Amino acid sequence: MYLADSRSTDARGTKAAAAPDTPPVRRRAVVPSTVLALGAVSLITDVSSEMVTAVLPLYVVVGLGLSPLGFGLLDGINNGVGALVRLAGGHLADGGGHRHKLVAGLGYGLSALCKPLLPLAHTLPVLSAVLAVDRTGKGLRTAPRDAMISLATEPAHRGRAFGVHRAMDTTGALLGPLVAFAVLRATVDGYDAVFTVSACVAVLGVLVLVLFVPRHIDAPADAARPSQPSDAVRPSQPPGAVRPLQPPGAVRPAQPSRPPAVRDALGLLRRPDLRRLTVCAALLGLTTVSDSFLYLLLQREGDLPAHLFPLLPLGTAASFLLLAVPLGALADRVSRRRLFLAGHGVLLLGYVLVLCPWHGVPAVLAVLVLHGTFYAATDGVLAAATASVVPDRHQGAGQALVGTGQALARFVCSLAFGAVWSLWDGRTALAVTAAGLAVSTVVAAFVLRTVDETPTTATTQEART
């Protein structure tokens, strides 16, 4: 369905004749095999991660007796660590030699190494340290992984490619809580058993990355090969300079490119479109409640038994899984920024539904569906929008800048939400957040109204310099 024919053919099924001096160009699949391999890695890794995520809030709040404010601090700090490391991961991956796979592998490996330590973390300080290292691994791998997806996919199909990847990733998120639920029901030391099984699955994900993801990924030919400049735009030469003669058909040697420096990565914020995306992602992140807090609030408002708590992420994951690919394809045809904003409107509707007096299983399911729709309309769509306004050689750094701004904002939101919940209650905290989200969405719509989502010639040319 997603693997397109890699060779162009004429109307009779024969290969189109190529120009004598032009090598035949292979048309890439709509969703390349690299994206599918990275999706498989994310699927397996998410089974491992979501097994822990599904039980962690209940384990910390009920098992260790942590207050909502303490959990908000723990959740926020861990996400903040991952956000800061993401910048380093993006910059290291963009360095000379195409180190995207190496840096991503380091991140996946670091997270896998942390999983066996979780059964030993029975105190809050030790648990915080282990989770911080795990978040460091996630921060290292996220930007290089998204950069590999962007580089392997034609610009016109990036929304669909990210949608396929996120759908595979969400399949793991769907399976993880189910495995955690089964382990909890089948074992005596439930939490420790969940952490141990999670460690084994994480190692499998690293092996798939090493064996099936290519080491070097080049940009698509139509995106990476700029048109030949005319005499009017060629660099000027000193008066009297003689252009060296070249034999017919000679290929001009490529100019060596230097590895991107840190100042080059930070200088990306001088690009108006990328700066607007980063600011709006951060603004909306300030009013996006973490999944853990939302599930805790749903469990309390809906009077759900504690043993059903690990199943709450399943509703979000199922909705995300069903909608990630179609919404990604819709973003390619319509507008990625508009779909990104519409996704936050859906999240606002979910918040309002939680605050309504109507409760019970149908209301909980409706909120989870809206929550999954929000992720399907924003997660991969934001990455695809970022890829369209960043040069290929800075894809890792560009993805890291936007992702870091969003993650740091969500870190602040977790701290504030936990504080308001501890001072008053969860409903008040959610009401304040919903009001802020409504205002932030309107402001972001105004700021993003002029963002150009089409890769420009200048952007593609910079990928070669």
C-alpha positions in Angstrom: 0.0 0.0 0.0 2.7 2.4 1.0 5.7 1.0 -1.0 5.5 2.7 -4.4 7.2 1.4 -7.5 10.8 2.5 -7.4 11.2 2.9 -11.2 9.4 5.2 -13.5 7.7 3.6 -16.5 6.0 4.8 -19.6 2.3 4.1 -20.5 3.2 0.7 -21.9 5.1 -0.5 -18.8 8.6 0.0 -20.2 11.2 2.1 -18.6 11.3 5.7 -19.7 14.3 6.5 -21.8 16.8 8.6 -19.9 18.8 11.5 -21.5 22.2 10.4 -22.8 24.1 12.4 -20.2 21.7 11.9 -17.3 21.9 8.8 -15.2 18.5 7.1 -14.5 16.8 8.4 -11.4 15.1 5.9 -9.1 11.9 7.3 -7.7 11.7 6.7 -4.0 8.9 4.9 -2.3 6.2 7.0 -0.7 7.3 5.5 2.6 10.8 4.2 2.2 12.1 1.0 3.8 14.2 3.1 6.2 11.1 4.6 7.7 9.6 1.1 8.1 12.7 -0.1 9.8 12.7 2.9 12.2 9.0 2.3 12.8 9.8 -1.3 13.8 12.5 -0.1 16.2 10.0 2.5 17.7 7.3 -0.2 18.0 9.5 -2.5 20.0 10.9 0.3 22.1 7.5 1.7 22.8 6.3 -1.7 24.1 9.1 -1.5 26.6 8.6 2.2 27.5 4.8 2.0 27.8 5.0 -1.0 30.1 6.8 1.3 32.5 4.7 4.4 31.8 1.4 2.5 32.3 2.3 1.5 35.9 4.6 4.3 36.9 2.0 7.0 38.1 0.2 4.4 40.3 3.5 2.9 41.5 4.8 6.3 42.5 1.7 7.9 43.9 0.2 4.8 45.6 3.2 2.6 46.1 5.8 5.2 47.2 3.2 7.7 48.6 4.3 10.7 46.5 2.0 13.7 46.4 0.6 15.1 43.1 3.1 18.0 43.4 6.0 15.6 44.0 4.9 13.5 41.0 4.6 16.6 38.9 8.2 17.6 39.9 9.4 14.1 39.0 7.6 14.0 35.7 8.6 17.5 34.8 12.3 17.1 35.7 12.6 13.9 33.7 11.0 15.5 30.6 13.1 18.5 31.1 16.3 16.4 31.1 15.2 14.8 27.9 14.5 18.1 26.3 17.9 19.6 27.0 19.7 16.5 25.8 17.7 16.6 22.6 19.6 19.7 21.5 22.9 17.8 21.9 21.5 14.8 20.1 20.5 16.9 17.1 23.8 18.7 16.9 25.9 15.5 17.2 23.8 13.7 14.6 24.3 16.6 12.1 28.1 16.4 12.4 30.3 15.2 9.6 29.9 11.6 8.5 26.1 11.3 8.9 26.1 10.2 12.5 22.3 10.0 12.8 22.2 6.2 13.3 25.1 6.3 15.7 23.6 8.9 18.0 20.1 7.3 17.8 21.6 4.0 18.7 23.4 5.5 21.7 20.1 6.9 22.9 18.2 3.6 22.4 21.0 1.7 24.1 21.1 4.1 27.1 17.4 3.7 27.7 17.7 -0.1 27.4 20.5 -0.2 30.0 18.3 1.7 32.5 15.4 -0.8 32.4 17.2 -3.5 34.5 17.8 -0.9 37.2 14.1 -0.1 37.7 13.4 -3.2 39.9 16.2 -1.9 42.2 14.7 1.6 42.5 12.5 1.4 45.5 13.2 4.9 46.8 12.4 8.2 45.1 16.0 9.5 44.7 17.1 6.3 43.0 14.0 6.1 40.8 14.5 9.8 39.8 18.1 9.1 38.8 17.2 6.1 36.7 14.3 7.8 35.0 16.5 10.8 34.3 19.1 8.6 32.5 16.2 6.9 30.6 15.0 10.3 29.5 18.5 11.2 28.4 18.5 8.3 26.1 15.1 9.4 24.7 16.3 12.9 24.2 19.4 11.7 22.3 17.5 9.5 19.9 14.4 11.6 19.0 16.0 14.3 16.8 18.3 11.9 14.9 15.4 9.5 14.3 13.2 12.2 12.9 16.0 13.6 10.8 16.5 10.1 9.2 12.8 10.0 8.4 13.0 13.4 6.8 16.1 12.7 4.8 14.8 9.3 3.5 11.5 10.7 2.3 10.5 13.0 -0.5 9.3 16.4 0.9 5.8 16.0 -0.6 5.3 12.7 1.3 6.8 13.6 4.7 3.5 14.0 6.4 2.5 10.5 5.4 5.9 9.0 6.3 5.8 10.5 9.8 2.2 9.3 10.1 3.3 5.7 9.2 6.1 5.9 11.7 3.9 7.3 14.4 1.3 4.6 13.7 3.9 1.9 14.2 5.2 3.6 17.3 1.7 3.8 18.6 1.2 0.1 18.0 3.9 -0.4 20.6 2.2 2.1 22.9 -1.0 0.0 22.4 0.7 -3.3 23.2 2.8 -2.0 26.1 0.0 -1.4 28.6 -1.6 -4.7 27.6 1.6 -6.6 28.4 2.0 -4.7 31.7 -1.6 -5.5 32.6 -1.1 -9.2 31.9 2.2 -9.3 33.9 0.5 -7.5 36.9 -2.3 -10.0 36.9 0.0 -13.1 36.5 2.8 -12.3 39.0 3.1 -11.7 42.7 5.8 -9.0 42.6 3.9 -7.2 39.8 5.9 -4.0 39.4 9.3 -5.6 39.5 8.2 -8.2 36.9 6.9 -5.5 34.6 10.2 -3.6 34.8 12.2 -6.9 34.1 10.2 -7.8 31.0 10.5 -4.2 29.8 14.3 -4.5 29.9 14.3 -7.6 27.7 12.0 -6.0 25.1 14.2 -2.8 25.1 17.3 -4.9 24.1 15.4 -6.4 21.2 14.7 -2.9 19.9 18.4 -2.0 19.9 19.2 -5.1 17.9 16.6 -4.3 15.2 18.1 -0.8 14.9 21.7 -2.2 14.5 20.7 -4.8 11.9 18.1 -3.2 9.7 18.5 0.6 9.7 21.1 1.8 7.1 24.1 3.7 8.3 24.0 6.4 5.7 20.9 8.1 4.5 20.9 10.6 1.6 18.3 13.1 0.8 15.9 12.3 -2.2 17.4 13.2 -5.5 14.6 15.8 -6.4 15.1 17.5 -3.0 18.8 17.4 -2.6 19.8 18.3 -6.2 19.3 22.0 -6.8 18.7 23.3 -10.3 21.8 24.6 -12.1 22.2 28.3 -11.4 22.0 30.7 -14.3 24.8 33.2 -15.1 22.8 35.9 -13.4 23.0 34.1 -10.0 26.4 32.6 -10.2 29.0 33.9 -7.9 30.7 36.9 -9.4 34.4 36.6 -10.5 37.1 39.3 -10.4 37.5 41.4 -13.5 39.8 39.7 -16.0 39.4 36.3 -14.4 39.4 33.4 -16.8 37.0 30.6 -16.2 38.9 27.3 -16.5 38.0 25.2 -19.5 36.5 21.8 -18.8 36.1 19.0 -21.3 32.5 18.3 -22.5 30.6 16.1 -20.1 33.0 16.8 -17.2 31.4 16.8 -13.8 32.5 19.7 -11.5 33.9 18.3 -8.3 31.8 18.8 -5.2 33.0 21.3 -2.7 33.9 19.8 0.7 31.4 20.8 3.4 32.4 21.5 6.9 30.5 19.8 9.8 27.7 22.1 11.2 28.8 24.1 14.2 26.8 24.8 17.3 26.3 28.4 16.2 24.9 27.2 12.9 22.3 25.1 14.7 21.3 28.0 17.0 21.4 30.3 14.0 18.5 28.3 12.5 16.2 30.4 14.7 17.0 33.4 12.5 14.7 31.7 9.9 11.3 33.3 10.5 9.3 30.2 9.7 11.3 27.9 12.0 11.2 30.6 14.7 7.4 30.8 14.5 7.0 27.1 14.7 9.3 26.9 17.7 7.6 29.7 19.6 4.1 28.3 18.9 5.1 24.7 19.8 6.4 26.0 23.1 3.4 28.2 23.7 1.0 25.4 23.2 3.2 23.1 25.2 2.7 25.3 28.2 -1.0 24.3 28.3 -0.6 20.6 27.4 -1.2 18.4 30.5 1.1 15.4 30.7 -0.5 12.0 29.9 0.2 10.8 33.4 -1.8 13.6 35.1 -4.6 13.2 32.6 -4.9 9.5 33.3 -4.8 10.1 37.1 -7.6 12.7 36.8 -9.7 10.4 34.6 -9.2 7.5 37.0 -10.4 9.6 39.9 -13.2 11.5 38.1 -14.5 8.3 36.5 -14.2 6.2 39.7 -12.3 3.5 37.9 -10.7 0.6 39.9 -6.9 0.9 40.3 -6.2 -2.4 38.4 -7.8 -0.8 35.3 -5.5 2.2 35.4 -2.8 0.6 33.1 -5.5 0.2 30.4 -6.3 3.9 30.1 -3.4 4.6 27.6 -4.9 2.0 25.3 -7.8 4.3 24.3 -5.3 7.0 23.4 -3.0 4.6 21.6 -5.8 3.0 19.6 -7.2 6.3 18.4 -3.7 7.5 17.5 -3.0 4.3 15.6 -6.1 4.5 13.5 -5.7 8.2 12.6 -1.9 8.8 12.4 -1.6 7.8 8.7 -4.8 9.4 7.3 -4.2 12.6 9.2 -0.5 12.7 8.1 -1.6 12.3 4.4 -4.2 15.0 4.9 -1.5 17.3 6.2 0.5 16.8 3.0 -2.5 17.8 0.9 -4.1 20.6 3.0 -1.9 22.3 5.5 0.4 21.0 8.3 0.1 24.1 10.5 -3.7 24.1 10.3 -3.9 20.5 11.2 -1.5 21.1 14.1 -3.7 23.9 15.4 -6.9 21.8 14.9 -5.3 19.0 17.0 -5.0 21.3 19.9 -8.6 22.3 19.5 -9.5 18.6 19.8 -7.4 18.4 23.0 -9.3 21.4 24.4 -12.6 19.6 23.7 -11.2 16.6 25.7 -10.4 18.9 28.6 -13.9 20.4 28.6 -15.4 16.9 28.5 -13.4 15.9 31.6 -14.7 19.0 33.4 -18.3 18.2 32.5 -20.5 16.6 35.2 -21.2 13.6 32.9 -18.9 10.8 34.0 -18.7 7.0 33.6 -17.1 4.7 31.1 -18.6 6.3 27.9 -17.1 9.7 29.0 -13.7 8.2 29.7 -13.6 6.5 26.4 -14.6 9.7 24.6 -11.8 11.6 26.3 -9.3 9.0 25.3 -10.4 9.0 21.7 -10.0 12.8 21.6 -6.6 12.5 23.3 -5.4 10.1 20.6 -6.8 12.3 17.9 -4.8 15.2 19.3 -1.5 13.2 19.0 -2.3 12.0 15.5 -2.9 15.6 14.4 0.2 17.1 16.0 3.1 14.7 16.7 4.3 13.7 13.3 2.7 16.7 11.6 4.9 19.1 13.6 8.0 17.1 12.7 7.0 17.2 9.0 6.3 20.9 9.2 9.7 21.5 10.7 11.5 19.4 8.1 10.0 21.6 5.3 11.6 24.8 6.7 15.1 23.4 7.6 18.0 22.5 5.3 18.8 18.8 5.0 22.2 19.2 6.7 20.6 20.7 9.7 17.6 18.4 10.0 18.7 17.0 13.4 19.3 20.4 14.9 16.1 21.8 13.5 14.0 18.9 14.9 15.8 19.3 18.2 15.1 23.0 18.5 11.4 22.7 18.0 11.1 19.5 20.1 13.2 21.1 22.9 11.0 24.2 23.0 7.9 22.1 23.2 9.3 19.7 25.8 10.6 22.4 28.1 7.2 24.1 28.0 5.5 20.9 29.0 8.0 20.6 31.8 6.8 23.9 33.1 3.2 22.8 32.6 3.8 19.6 34.7 5.3 21.7 37.6 2.4 24.2 37.5 -0.3 21.6 37.1 1.0 19.6 40.1 1.3 22.7 42.2 -2.3 23.8 41.5 -3.6 20.3 42.1 -1.8 20.2 45.5 -3.1 23.6 46.5 -6.6 23.2 45.3 -7.7 20.1 43.3 -7.3 18.4 39.9 -10.4 19.9 38.4 -9.3 23.4 39.1 -5.9 22.7 37.7 -7.4 21.4 34.5 -9.9 24.3 34.2 -7.0 26.8 34.4 -5.0 24.8 31.8 -8.0 24.6 29.4 -8.5 28.4 29.6 -4.8 28.8 28.8 -5.0 26.3 25.9 -7.9 28.2 24.3 -5.9 31.5 24.4 -2.7 29.9 23.2 -4.4 28.3 20.2 -5.8 31.6 19.1 -2.4 33.3 19.4 -0.6 30.5 17.6 -3.1 30.6 14.7 -2.3 34.3 14.3 1.5 33.7 14.5 1.5 30.8 12.0 -0.8 32.4 9.5 2.2 33.3 7.2 4.3 30.1 7.6 5.4 28.7 4.2 5.3 24.9 4.3 6.8 24.4 0.9 10.6 23.6 0.7 12.2 26.5 -1.1 15.1 26.3 -3.6 17.3 28.2 -1.1 16.6 25.5 1.5 17.5 22.7 -0.8 20.6 24.4 -2.0 21.8 25.0 1.5 21.7 21.3 2.0 24.6 20.9 -0.4 26.8 23.7 1.0 
